[in-house]
Amino acid sequence: EAGVAQSPRYKIIEKRQSVAFWCNPISGHATLYWYQQILGQGPKLLIQFQNNGVVDDSQLPKDRFSAERLKGVDSTLKIQPAKLEDSAVYLCASSLVVTTEAFFGQGTRLTVV
Amino acid sequence: SQQGEEDPQALSIQEGENATMNCSYKTSINNLQWYRQNSGRGLVHLILIRSNEREKHSGRLRVTLDTSKKSSSLLITASRAADTASYFCATDDNFNKFYFGSGTKLNVKP
């Protein structure tokens, strides 16, 4: 069984530029999560999808971050414009439903300079 | 905001010793999970305990859950250098939202 795929693995951009991350969850998983993990901290939930509907986006900075889940499968997370404090690892995860274990991708390490 | 808080933030032990880390959370939950993260890698699921369970075992791992105190503990017995990692608890609440705690950084010295 293929795992959660994320791309790119690394990205370096200048502040005020835009960037997009892509996630392909495990086939059949209804729930998809995007987390932001700053070095030395726990993952912070940005947005949680159930199929293509949003369950929680209370911690998503909506003035600059946006996310969508296409046809309830793949998802993209966009930052526009980026700030220095957005430097972090962005993790995508999926689960069959929210009450089962989540499988994580390897993450995208974003550096904003 | 984070749902869970792990304690201690960092733990350093000798190989062969047991490691215990604790997690406290704020709201009612459906289940609690523990994950491991090696440096620079993704998170790996270790164990899930449901709100109506009090204790669960998996290999060298033992997890307890006390819903009256809103707390859980993870015990790793006979630790190995390969157990060096950060450990996180994660909860899904009654609104089906899935949050992680701040983590415990475990260092097992050979």
HADDOCK unambig.tbl for C-alpha pairs under 7 A between the chains (distance, minus, plus):
assign (segid A and resid 41 and name CA) (segid B and resid 102 and name CA) 5.75 0.50 0.50
assign (segid A and resid 42 and name CA) (segid B and resid 100 and name CA) 6.42 0.50 0.50
assign (segid A and resid 42 and name CA) (segid B and resid 101 and name CA) 5.87 0.50 0.50
assign (segid A and resid 42 and name CA) (segid B and resid 102 and name CA) 4.29 0.50 0.50
assign (segid A and resid 42 and name CA) (segid B and resid 103 and name CA) 5.79 0.50 0.50
assign (segid A and resid 43 and name CA) (segid B and resid 100 and name CA) 6.05 0.50 0.50
assign (segid A and resid 44 and name CA) (segid B and resid 2 and name CA) 6.96 0.50 0.50
assign (segid A and resid 44 and name CA) (segid B and resid 100 and name CA) 6.88 0.50 0.50
assign (segid A and resid 45 and name CA) (segid B and resid 99 and name CA) 6.34 0.50 0.50
assign (segid A and resid 56 and name CA) (segid B and resid 97 and name CA) 6.74 0.50 0.50
assign (segid A and resid 98 and name CA) (segid B and resid 96 and name CA) 6.20 0.50 0.50
assign (segid A and resid 99 and name CA) (segid B and resid 31 and name CA) 6.89 0.50 0.50
assign (segid A and resid 99 and name CA) (segid B and resid 92 and name CA) 6.84 0.50 0.50
assign (segid A and resid 101 and name CA) (segid B and resid 45 and name CA) 6.57 0.50 0.50
assign (segid A and resid 104 and name CA) (segid B and resid 42 and name CA) 6.02 0.50 0.50
assign (segid A and resid 104 and name CA) (segid B and resid 43 and name CA) 5.91 0.50 0.50
assign (segid A and resid 105 and name CA) (segid B and resid 42 and name CA) 6.10 0.50 0.50
assign (segid A and resid 106 and name CA) (segid B and resid 41 and name CA) 6.08 0.50 0.50
assign (segid A and resid 106 and name CA) (segid B and resid 42 and name CA) 4.70 0.50 0.50
assign (segid A and resid 107 and name CA) (segid B and resid 42 and name CA) 6.53 0.50 0.50
